[in-house]
């Protein structure tokens, strides 16, 4: 099956797309989670939306203790 991973930019617009063939939705989702996407991505199979992947979390800032 044909799948597309739409990589998002910092304001949530599509910035790039990666296409590949996978035997199942689960295989496509596993492949999508291995790709780096700083601001998130969406996985599609044709017109069918499969998943929205969040980007990496920002590191926590340390709170100064007084």
C-alpha positions, 0 to 999 in steps of 0.5 A: 500500500502507498503511504505518505508522511507529511512533515509539519513546520513550526506553524503546523503547515506541511513542509515536506512529504515522504512516500513509501510502500508498506504491507499494512497500516501498522508497518507504516505507523512503525516506520513513521515513528522512526522518522525525525520530525521536530514539529510533528507529522501526519500519516496518510494512506491515500485520502485516509488519515491514519495518525498525527504524530507529535514532535519531540517535547521541549526540554523542561526549564529548571525552576530556581529554588530560593 
